Amino acid sequence: MMTEHFDGKEVRIDYLYLDLNTCDRCVGTDAVLEEVIEELRPAFALAGYSITYHKTEVVSEDVAISNSFESSPTIRINGHDICSDVIETDCGCCGEISGTKVDCRVFEYEGERYEVPPKAMLAENILRMAFMVPDTEDPDAYELPSNLKNFFEGKRRKGSDCCSSFCRIEGLQ
């Protein structure tokens, strides 16, 4: 997926996540991303571009590997992660799902770290990356991060496909 080349006037936005039932970060990022996409859609249309939006729940190691998934949540524009670096902190929600300690992505913007990215950060990165010239270098070989291995292992041990609403942010349901 990372090496896909997008021809024409299409902006492809991919949202990859571990959970949209319990995880505050995934649920919050999903809501903000959808708002930003709808606000940007008219500007892209004016320039002759269409936006395609795809969501992928990363339910297993196989899905993670096939998508070169590094951390949850992940947003890609035309196959490229909007974040140049993966920064993670402890995620109690995903820890509850798997019964293990899990670190999930935080978003860095203007010197601050956010569990849910600010709208301005998403808008800036989507606009910048939509018009970026794709690199021609081969990506490094992907290996499932140990943090995700632990998450899926713990989830299997715990036998849960979903979890209680322990961590849900109020008002996002």
TIRO-2110 file (N, C-alpha, C; in Angstrom, 1 decimal):
// TIRO-2110
0.8, -1.2, 0.0, N, 1, A
0.0, 0.0, 0.0, CA, 1, A
0.9, 1.3, 0.0, C, 1, A
2.0, 1.2, 0.7, N, 2, A
2.8, 2.4, 0.8, CA, 2, A
3.4, 2.8, -0.5, C, 2, A
3.6, 1.9, -1.5, N, 3, A
4.2, 2.2, -2.7, CA, 3, A
3.2, 2.5, -3.9, C, 3, A
1.9, 2.5, -3.5, N, 4, A
0.9, 2.8, -4.6, CA, 4, A
1.2, 4.2, -5.2, C, 4, A
1.0, 4.3, -6.5, N, 5, A
1.1, 5.6, -7.2, CA, 5, A
-0.3, 6.0, -7.6, C, 5, A
-0.7, 7.2, -7.3, N, 6, A
-2.0, 7.7, -7.6, CA, 6, A
-1.9, 8.7, -8.8, C, 6, A
-2.5, 8.2, -9.9, N, 7, A
-2.6, 9.1, -11.1, CA, 7, A
-3.9, 9.8, -11.1, C, 7, A
-4.0, 10.8, -11.9, N, 8, A
-5.2, 11.6, -12.0, CA, 8, A
-5.4, 12.6, -10.9, C, 8, A
-6.6, 13.0, -10.7, N, 9, A
-6.9, 14.0, -9.8, CA, 9, A
-7.8, 13.4, -8.6, C, 9, A
-7.2, 12.5, -8.0, N, 10, A
-7.8, 11.8, -6.9, CA, 10, A
-7.0, 12.0, -5.6, C, 10, A
-7.6, 12.3, -4.5, N, 11, A
-6.9, 12.3, -3.2, CA, 11, A
-7.5, 11.1, -2.4, C, 11, A
-6.6, 10.2, -2.2, N, 12, A
-7.1, 9.0, -1.4, CA, 12, A
-6.7, 9.1, 0.0, C, 12, A
-7.7, 9.1, 0.9, N, 13, A
-7.5, 9.2, 2.4, CA, 13, A
-7.8, 7.8, 3.0, C, 13, A
-6.8, 7.2, 3.7, N, 14, A
-7.0, 5.9, 4.3, CA, 14, A
-6.9, 6.2, 5.8, C, 14, A
-7.9, 5.6, 6.6, N, 15, A
-7.9, 5.7, 8.0, CA, 15, A
-7.8, 4.3, 8.5, C, 15, A
-6.7, 3.9, 9.2, N, 16, A
-6.5, 2.6, 9.8, CA, 16, A
-6.5, 2.7, 11.3, C, 16, A
-7.2, 1.8, 11.9, N, 17, A
-7.4, 1.9, 13.4, CA, 17, A
-7.6, 0.5, 14.0, C, 17, A
-7.4, 0.5, 15.3, N, 18, A
-7.6, -0.8, 16.0, CA, 18, A
-9.1, -1.0, 16.5, C, 18, A
-9.8, 0.1, 16.9, N, 19, A
-11.1, 0.0, 17.5, CA, 19, A
-11.9, 1.3, 17.4, C, 19, A
-13.1, 1.2, 17.0, N, 20, A
-14.0, 2.4, 17.0, CA, 20, A
-15.2, 2.2, 18.0, C, 20, A
-15.0, 1.3, 18.9, N, 21, A
-16.1, 1.1, 19.9, CA, 21, A
-15.6, 1.6, 21.3, C, 21, A
-14.3, 1.4, 21.6, N, 22, A
-13.8, 1.7, 22.9, CA, 22, A
-12.7, 2.7, 23.0, C, 22, A
-11.9, 2.7, 22.0, N, 23, A
-10.6, 3.6, 22.0, CA, 23, A
-10.9, 5.0, 21.8, C, 23, A
-10.7, 5.9, 22.8, N, 24, A
-10.9, 7.3, 22.7, CA, 24, A
-10.1, 7.9, 21.5, C, 24, A
-8.9, 7.5, 21.3, N, 25, A
-8.0, 8.0, 20.3, CA, 25, A
-8.6, 7.7, 18.9, C, 25, A
-9.0, 6.5, 18.7, N, 26, A
-9.5, 6.1, 17.4, CA, 26, A
-10.8, 6.7, 17.1, C, 26, A
-11.7, 6.7, 18.1, N, 27, A
-13.1, 7.3, 17.9, CA, 27, A
-12.9, 8.8, 17.7, C, 27, A
-12.1, 9.5, 18.5, N, 28, A
-12.0, 10.9, 18.3, CA, 28, A
-11.3, 11.3, 17.0, C, 28, A
-10.3, 10.6, 16.6, N, 29, A
-9.6, 10.9, 15.4, CA, 29, A
-10.6, 10.6, 14.2, C, 29, A
-11.4, 9.6, 14.3, N, 30, A
-12.3, 9.3, 13.2, CA, 30, A
-13.3, 10.5, 13.0, C, 30, A
-13.8, 11.0, 14.1, N, 31, A
-14.8, 12.1, 14.1, CA, 31, A
-14.2, 13.3, 13.5, C, 31, A
-13.0, 13.7, 14.0, N, 32, A
-12.3, 14.9, 13.5, CA, 32, A
-11.9, 14.8, 12.0, C, 32, A
-11.4, 13.6, 11.6, N, 33, A
-11.0, 13.4, 10.2, CA, 33, A
-12.2, 13.5, 9.3, C, 33, A
-13.4, 12.9, 9.7, N, 34, A
-14.5, 13.0, 8.8, CA, 34, A
-15.0, 14.5, 8.7, C, 34, A
-14.9, 15.3, 9.8, N, 35, A
-15.3, 16.7, 9.7, CA, 35, A
-14.3, 17.4, 8.7, C, 35, A
-13.0, 17.2, 8.8, N, 36, A
-12.1, 17.9, 8.0, CA, 36, A
-12.2, 17.5, 6.5, C, 36, A
-12.5, 16.2, 6.3, N, 37, A
-12.7, 15.8, 4.9, CA, 37, A
-13.9, 16.5, 4.3, C, 37, A
-15.0, 16.6, 5.0, N, 38, A
-16.2, 17.3, 4.5, CA, 38, A
-15.9, 18.8, 4.3, C, 38, A
-15.1, 19.4, 5.1, N, 39, A
-14.8, 20.8, 5.0, CA, 39, A
-13.9, 21.0, 3.8, C, 39, A
-13.0, 20.1, 3.5, N, 40, A
-12.0, 20.3, 2.4, CA, 40, A
-12.6, 19.8, 1.0, C, 40, A
-13.6, 19.0, 1.1, N, 41, A
-14.1, 18.4, -0.2, CA, 41, A
-14.4, 19.5, -1.2, C, 41, A
-15.1, 20.6, -0.9, N, 42, A
-15.4, 21.7, -1.9, CA, 42, A
-14.2, 22.3, -2.5, C, 42, A
-13.2, 22.5, -1.7, N, 43, A
-11.9, 23.1, -2.2, CA, 43, A
-11.2, 22.2, -3.2, C, 43, A
-11.2, 20.9, -2.9, N, 44, A
-10.6, 19.9, -3.8, CA, 44, A
-11.5, 19.9, -5.1, C, 44, A
-12.8, 19.9, -4.9, N, 45, A
-13.7, 19.8, -6.1, CA, 45, A
-13.4, 21.0, -7.0, C, 45, A
-13.3, 22.2, -6.4, N, 46, A
-13.0, 23.4, -7.2, CA, 46, A
-11.7, 23.3, -8.0, C, 46, A
-10.7, 22.6, -7.5, N, 47, A
-9.5, 22.4, -8.2, CA, 47, A
-9.5, 21.1, -9.1, C, 47, A
-10.7, 20.5, -9.2, N, 48, A
-10.9, 19.3, -10.1, CA, 48, A
-10.4, 18.0, -9.5, C, 48, A
-10.3, 18.0, -8.2, N, 49, A
-9.9, 16.7, -7.5, CA, 49, A
-11.1, 16.1, -6.8, C, 49, A
-11.1, 14.8, -6.7, N, 50, A
-12.1, 14.0, -5.9, CA, 50, A
-11.4, 13.4, -4.7, C, 50, A
-12.1, 13.2, -3.7, N, 51, A
-11.6, 12.6, -2.5, CA, 51, A
-12.2, 11.2, -2.3, C, 51, A
-11.4, 10.2, -2.1, N, 52, A
-11.9, 8.9, -1.8, CA, 52, A
-11.4, 8.6, -0.4, C, 52, A
-12.3, 8.1, 0.4, N, 53, A
-12.1, 7.9, 1.9, CA, 53, A
-12.3, 6.4, 2.2, C, 53, A
-11.3, 5.8, 2.7, N, 54, A
-11.4, 4.4, 3.1, CA, 54, A
-11.0, 4.2, 4.6, C, 54, A
-11.8, 3.4, 5.3, N, 55, A
-11.6, 3.1, 6.7, CA, 55, A
-11.2, 1.6, 6.7, C, 55, A
-10.2, 1.3, 7.5, N, 56, A
-9.8, -0.1, 7.7, CA, 56, A
-9.6, -0.4, 9.2, C, 56, A
-10.4, -1.3, 9.7, N, 57, A
-10.2, -1.8, 11.0, CA, 57, A
-9.2, -2.9, 11.0, C, 57, A
-8.1, -2.7, 11.8, N, 58, A
-7.0, -3.6, 11.8, CA, 58, A
-7.3, -4.6, 12.9, C, 58, A
-8.0, -5.7, 12.5, N, 59, A
-8.5, -6.7, 13.4, CA, 59, A
-7.6, -7.9, 13.7, C, 59, A
-6.5, -7.9, 13.0, N, 60, A
-5.5, -9.1, 13.2, CA, 60, A
-4.1, -8.7, 12.7, C, 60, A
-3.2, -9.5, 13.1, N, 61, A
-1.8, -9.3, 12.6, CA, 61, A
-1.7, -9.4, 11.1, C, 61, A
-2.5, -10.3, 10.5, N, 62, A
-2.5, -10.4, 9.0, CA, 62, A
-2.9, -9.1, 8.4, C, 62, A
-4.0, -8.4, 8.9, N, 63, A
-4.4, -7.2, 8.3, CA, 63, A
-3.4, -6.1, 8.6, C, 63, A
-2.8, -6.1, 9.8, N, 64, A
-1.7, -5.1, 10.1, CA, 64, A
-0.5, -5.3, 9.1, C, 64, A
-0.1, -6.5, 8.8, N, 65, A
1.0, -6.8, 8.0, CA, 65, A
0.7, -6.4, 6.5, C, 65, A
-0.5, -6.8, 6.1, N, 66, A
-0.9, -6.5, 4.7, CA, 66, A
-1.0, -5.0, 4.4, C, 66, A
-1.2, -4.2, 5.5, N, 67, A
-1.3, -2.7, 5.4, CA, 67, A
-0.1, -2.0, 5.9, C, 67, A
1.0, -2.7, 6.2, N, 68, A
2.2, -2.1, 6.8, CA, 68, A
1.9, -1.1, 7.9, C, 68, A
1.0, -1.6, 8.8, N, 69, A
0.4, -0.8, 9.9, CA, 69, A
1.5, -0.6, 11.0, C, 69, A
1.8, 0.6, 11.3, N, 70, A
2.8, 0.9, 12.3, CA, 70, A
2.2, 1.2, 13.7, C, 70, A
1.1, 2.0, 13.7, N, 71, A
0.5, 2.4, 15.0, CA, 71, A
-0.9, 2.8, 14.8, C, 71, A
-1.7, 2.8, 15.8, N, 72, A
-3.1, 3.2, 15.8, CA, 72, A
-3.3, 4.5, 16.5, C, 72, A
-4.0, 5.4, 15.9, N, 73, A
-4.6, 5.4, 14.6, CA, 73, A
-3.6, 5.9, 13.6, C, 73, A
-3.8, 5.5, 12.3, N, 74, A
-3.0, 6.0, 11.2, CA, 74, A
-3.8, 6.6, 10.1, C, 74, A
-3.4, 7.7, 9.6, N, 75, A
-4.0, 8.4, 8.5, CA, 75, A
-3.0, 8.5, 7.4, C, 75, A
-3.4, 8.0, 6.2, N, 76, A
-2.5, 8.1, 5.0, CA, 76, A
-3.2, 8.9, 3.9, C, 76, A
-2.4, 9.7, 3.3, N, 77, A
-2.8, 10.5, 2.1, CA, 77, A
-2.1, 9.9, 0.9, C, 77, A
-2.8, 9.4, -0.1, N, 78, A
-2.2, 8.8, -1.3, CA, 78, A
-1.1, 7.8, -0.9, C, 78, A
-1.4, 7.0, 0.2, N, 79, A
-0.5, 6.0, 0.6, CA, 79, A
0.6, 6.4, 1.5, C, 79, A
0.7, 7.7, 1.9, N, 80, A
1.7, 8.1, 2.8, CA, 80, A
1.2, 8.6, 4.1, C, 80, A
1.8, 8.1, 5.2, N, 81, A
1.4, 8.5, 6.6, CA, 81, A
1.5, 10.0, 6.7, C, 81, A
0.5, 10.6, 7.4, N, 82, A
0.6, 12.1, 7.6, CA, 82, A
1.6, 12.5, 8.6, C, 82, A
2.1, 11.5, 9.4, N, 83, A
3.1, 11.8, 10.4, CA, 83, A
4.4, 11.3, 9.9, C, 83, A
5.4, 12.1, 10.0, N, 84, A
6.8, 11.6, 9.6, CA, 84, A
7.4, 10.7, 10.6, C, 84, A
7.0, 10.8, 11.8, N, 85, A
7.5, 9.9, 12.9, CA, 85, A
6.3, 9.3, 13.7, C, 85, A
6.5, 8.1, 14.2, N, 86, A
5.5, 7.5, 15.0, CA, 86, A
5.9, 7.8, 16.5, C, 86, A
5.0, 8.6, 17.2, N, 87, A
5.2, 8.9, 18.6, CA, 87, A
4.0, 8.2, 19.3, C, 87, A
4.3, 7.5, 20.3, N, 88, A
3.3, 6.7, 21.0, CA, 88, A
3.3, 7.0, 22.6, C, 88, A
2.2, 6.9, 23.2, N, 89, A
2.1, 6.9, 24.6, CA, 89, A
1.1, 5.8, 25.1, C, 89, A
1.1, 5.5, 26.3, N, 90, A
0.2, 4.4, 26.9, CA, 90, A
-1.2, 4.7, 26.5, C, 90, A
-1.9, 3.7, 26.0, N, 91, A
-3.4, 3.8, 25.7, CA, 91, A
-4.2, 2.9, 26.6, C, 91, A
-4.8, 3.4, 27.6, N, 92, A
-5.5, 2.6, 28.5, CA, 92, A
-6.7, 1.9, 27.9, C, 92, A
-7.3, 2.5, 26.9, N, 93, A
-8.4, 1.9, 26.2, CA, 93, A
-8.0, 0.6, 25.5, C, 93, A
-7.0, 0.7, 24.7, N, 94, A
-6.5, -0.5, 23.9, CA, 94, A
-5.9, -1.5, 24.9, C, 94, A
-5.4, -1.0, 26.0, N, 95, A
-4.9, -2.0, 27.0, CA, 95, A
-6.1, -2.7, 27.6, C, 95, A
-7.2, -2.1, 27.8, N, 96, A
-8.4, -2.8, 28.3, CA, 96, A
-8.9, -3.8, 27.3, C, 96, A
-8.8, -3.5, 26.0, N, 97, A
-9.3, -4.4, 25.0, CA, 97, A
-8.5, -5.7, 25.0, C, 97, A
-7.1, -5.5, 25.1, N, 98, A
-6.2, -6.6, 25.0, CA, 98, A
-5.8, -7.2, 26.3, C, 98, A
-6.0, -6.5, 27.4, N, 99, A
-5.5, -7.0, 28.7, CA, 99, A
-4.0, -6.9, 28.8, C, 99, A
-3.4, -6.1, 28.0, N, 100, A
-1.9, -5.9, 28.1, CA, 100, A
-1.7, -4.4, 28.0, C, 100, A
-0.4, -4.0, 28.3, N, 101, A
0.0, -2.6, 28.1, CA, 101, A
0.1, -2.3, 26.6, C, 101, A
-0.5, -1.3, 26.1, N, 102, A
-0.5, -0.9, 24.7, CA, 102, A
-0.2, 0.5, 24.6, C, 102, A
0.8, 0.8, 23.7, N, 103, A
1.0, 2.2, 23.3, CA, 103, A
0.4, 2.5, 22.0, C, 103, A
-0.3, 3.7, 21.9, N, 104, A
-0.9, 4.1, 20.6, CA, 104, A
-0.4, 5.5, 20.3, C, 104, A
-0.6, 5.8, 19.0, N, 105, A
-0.1, 7.0, 18.5, CA, 105, A
-0.6, 8.3, 19.1, C, 105, A
0.2, 9.3, 19.3, N, 106, A
-0.1, 10.6, 19.6, CA, 106, A
0.3, 11.5, 18.4, C, 106, A
-0.3, 12.6, 18.2, N, 107, A
0.0, 13.5, 17.1, CA, 107, A
0.7, 14.7, 17.6, C, 107, A
1.8, 15.1, 17.0, N, 108, A
2.5, 16.3, 17.4, CA, 108, A
2.2, 17.4, 16.4, C, 108, A
1.8, 18.5, 17.0, N, 109, A
1.5, 19.7, 16.1, CA, 109, A
1.8, 21.0, 16.9, C, 109, A
2.6, 21.8, 16.2, N, 110, A
3.0, 23.1, 16.8, CA, 110, A
3.6, 22.9, 18.2, C, 110, A
4.4, 21.9, 18.4, N, 111, A
5.1, 21.7, 19.7, CA, 111, A
4.3, 21.0, 20.8, C, 111, A
3.1, 20.7, 20.5, N, 112, A
2.2, 20.0, 21.5, CA, 112, A
1.9, 18.6, 21.0, C, 112, A
1.6, 17.7, 21.9, N, 113, A
1.2, 16.4, 21.6, CA, 113, A
-0.3, 16.2, 21.9, C, 113, A
-1.0, 15.5, 21.0, N, 114, A
-2.5, 15.4, 21.1, CA, 114, A
-2.8, 13.9, 20.9, C, 114, A
-3.7, 13.4, 21.7, N, 115, A
-4.2, 12.0, 21.5, CA, 115, A
-5.2, 12.0, 20.3, C, 115, A
-5.9, 13.1, 20.1, N, 116, A
-6.8, 13.3, 18.9, CA, 116, A
-6.3, 14.5, 18.2, C, 116, A
-5.9, 14.3, 16.9, N, 117, A
-5.3, 15.4, 16.2, CA, 117, A
-6.2, 16.6, 16.0, C, 117, A
-5.7, 17.8, 16.1, N, 118, A
-6.5, 19.0, 15.9, CA, 118, A
-6.9, 19.1, 14.4, C, 118, A
-8.0, 19.7, 14.2, N, 119, A
-8.5, 19.9, 12.8, CA, 119, A
-7.5, 20.6, 11.9, C, 119, A
-6.9, 21.7, 12.4, N, 120, A
-5.9, 22.4, 11.6, CA, 120, A
-4.8, 21.6, 11.2, C, 120, A
-4.3, 20.7, 12.1, N, 121, A
-3.2, 19.8, 11.7, CA, 121, A
-3.6, 18.9, 10.6, C, 121, A
-4.8, 18.3, 10.7, N, 122, A
-5.2, 17.4, 9.6, CA, 122, A
-5.4, 18.1, 8.3, C, 122, A
-6.0, 19.3, 8.4, N, 123, A
-6.3, 20.0, 7.1, CA, 123, A
-4.9, 20.4, 6.5, C, 123, A
-4.0, 20.9, 7.2, N, 124, A
-2.7, 21.3, 6.7, CA, 124, A
-2.0, 20.1, 6.0, C, 124, A
-2.0, 18.9, 6.8, N, 125, A
-1.3, 17.8, 6.2, CA, 125, A
-2.0, 17.1, 5.0, C, 125, A
-3.3, 17.1, 5.0, N, 126, A
-4.0, 16.6, 3.9, CA, 126, A
-3.7, 17.5, 2.7, C, 126, A
-3.8, 18.8, 2.8, N, 127, A
-3.5, 19.7, 1.7, CA, 127, A
-2.1, 19.5, 1.2, C, 127, A
-1.2, 19.5, 2.1, N, 128, A
0.3, 19.4, 1.7, CA, 128, A
0.5, 18.1, 1.0, C, 128, A
0.0, 17.0, 1.6, N, 129, A
0.4, 15.7, 1.0, CA, 129, A
-0.4, 15.4, -0.2, C, 129, A
-1.6, 16.0, -0.4, N, 130, A
-2.3, 15.7, -1.6, CA, 130, A
-1.6, 16.1, -2.9, C, 130, A
-0.7, 17.1, -2.7, N, 131, A
0.0, 17.6, -3.9, CA, 131, A
1.5, 17.3, -3.9, C, 131, A
1.9, 16.4, -3.0, N, 132, A
3.2, 16.0, -2.8, CA, 132, A
3.6, 15.1, -4.0, C, 132, A
4.8, 15.2, -4.5, N, 133, A
5.3, 14.3, -5.6, CA, 133, A
5.8, 13.1, -4.9, C, 133, A
5.3, 11.9, -5.3, N, 134, A
5.6, 10.6, -4.6, CA, 134, A
7.1, 10.4, -4.8, C, 134, A
7.7, 9.8, -3.7, N, 135, A
9.1, 9.4, -3.8, CA, 135, A
9.2, 8.1, -4.6, C, 135, A
10.4, 7.9, -5.1, N, 136, A
10.6, 6.7, -5.9, CA, 136, A
11.5, 5.6, -5.2, C, 136, A
11.8, 5.9, -3.9, N, 137, A
12.6, 5.0, -3.2, CA, 137, A
11.8, 3.8, -2.7, C, 137, A
12.4, 2.7, -2.6, N, 138, A
11.7, 1.5, -2.1, CA, 138, A
11.6, 1.7, -0.6, C, 138, A
10.4, 1.4, 0.0, N, 139, A
10.3, 1.5, 1.4, CA, 139, A
11.0, 0.3, 2.1, C, 139, A
11.4, 0.6, 3.3, N, 140, A
12.1, -0.5, 4.1, CA, 140, A
11.1, -1.6, 4.3, C, 140, A
11.7, -2.8, 4.5, N, 141, A
10.9, -4.0, 4.7, CA, 141, A
10.1, -3.8, 6.0, C, 141, A
8.8, -4.2, 5.9, N, 142, A
7.9, -4.0, 7.0, CA, 142, A
8.0, -5.1, 8.0, C, 142, A
8.0, -4.8, 9.2, N, 143, A
7.9, -5.8, 10.3, CA, 143, A
6.9, -5.4, 11.3, C, 143, A
5.9, -6.2, 11.7, N, 144, A
4.9, -5.9, 12.6, CA, 144, A
5.6, -5.4, 14.0, C, 144, A
5.3, -4.2, 14.4, N, 145, A
5.9, -3.7, 15.6, CA, 145, A
5.5, -4.6, 16.8, C, 145, A
6.4, -4.7, 17.8, N, 146, A
6.2, -5.6, 18.9, CA, 146, A
5.0, -5.1, 19.7, C, 146, A
4.7, -3.8, 19.8, N, 147, A
3.6, -3.3, 20.5, CA, 147, A
2.3, -3.9, 19.9, C, 147, A
2.2, -3.9, 18.6, N, 148, A
1.0, -4.5, 17.9, CA, 148, A
0.9, -6.0, 18.1, C, 148, A
2.1, -6.7, 18.1, N, 149, A
2.1, -8.1, 18.4, CA, 149, A
1.5, -8.4, 19.7, C, 149, A
1.9, -7.6, 20.7, N, 150, A
1.4, -7.7, 22.1, CA, 150, A
-0.1, -7.5, 22.2, C, 150, A
-0.6, -6.4, 21.4, N, 151, A
-2.0, -6.1, 21.4, CA, 151, A
-2.8, -7.3, 20.9, C, 151, A
-2.5, -7.8, 19.7, N, 152, A
-3.2, -8.9, 19.1, CA, 152, A
-3.1, -10.2, 20.0, C, 152, A
-1.9, -10.4, 20.5, N, 153, A
-1.7, -11.6, 21.4, CA, 153, A
-2.6, -11.5, 22.6, C, 153, A
-2.6, -10.4, 23.2, N, 154, A
-3.5, -10.1, 24.4, CA, 154, A
-4.9, -10.2, 24.1, C, 154, A
-5.3, -9.7, 23.0, N, 155, A
-6.7, -9.7, 22.5, CA, 155, A
-7.2, -11.2, 22.3, C, 155, A
-6.3, -12.0, 21.7, N, 156, A
-6.7, -13.4, 21.5, CA, 156, A
-6.8, -14.1, 22.9, C, 156, A
-5.8, -13.8, 23.8, N, 157, A
-5.9, -14.5, 25.1, CA, 157, A
-7.1, -14.1, 25.8, C, 157, A
-7.5, -12.8, 25.7, N, 158, A
-8.6, -12.3, 26.4, CA, 158, A
-9.9, -12.8, 25.8, C, 158, A
-9.8, -13.1, 24.5, N, 159, A
-11.0, -13.6, 23.8, CA, 159, A
-12.0, -12.5, 23.5, C, 159, A
-11.6, -11.3, 23.3, N, 160, A
-12.5, -10.2, 23.1, CA, 160, A
-12.4, -9.7, 21.6, C, 160, A
-13.6, -9.5, 21.0, N, 161, A
-13.6, -8.8, 19.7, CA, 161, A
-13.9, -7.3, 19.9, C, 161, A
-14.5, -7.0, 21.1, N, 162, A
-14.7, -5.6, 21.4, CA, 162, A
-14.7, -5.6, 22.9, C, 162, A
-15.0, -4.4, 23.4, N, 163, A
-14.8, -4.2, 24.9, CA, 163, A
-15.9, -3.3, 25.4, C, 163, A
-16.0, -3.1, 26.7, N, 164, A
-17.0, -2.2, 27.3, CA, 164, A
-16.7, -0.8, 26.8, C, 164, A
-17.6, 0.0, 27.2, N, 165, A
-17.5, 1.5, 26.8, CA, 165, A
-16.7, 2.2, 27.9, C, 165, A
-15.8, 1.5, 28.6, N, 166, A
-15.0, 2.1, 29.7, CA, 166, A
-14.3, 3.4, 29.3, C, 166, A
-13.8, 3.4, 28.1, N, 167, A
-12.9, 4.6, 27.7, CA, 167, A
-13.6, 5.5, 26.7, C, 167, A
-14.9, 5.3, 26.4, N, 168, A
-15.5, 6.2, 25.4, CA, 168, A
-15.5, 7.6, 25.8, C, 168, A
-15.2, 8.5, 24.9, N, 169, A
-15.4, 9.9, 25.1, CA, 169, A
-16.9, 10.2, 25.0, C, 169, A
-17.4, 10.9, 26.0, N, 170, A
-18.8, 11.2, 26.0, CA, 170, A
-19.1, 12.2, 24.9, C, 170, A
-20.2, 12.1, 24.2, N, 171, A
-20.6, 13.0, 23.2, CA, 171, A
-20.2, 12.6, 21.8, C, 171, A
-19.4, 11.5, 21.6, N, 172, A
-19.0, 11.1, 20.3, CA, 172, A
-19.7, 9.9, 19.8, C, 172, A
-20.7, 9.4, 20.6, N, 173, A
-21.5, 8.2, 20.2, CA, 173, A
-22.5, 8.6, 19.1, C, 173, A
END
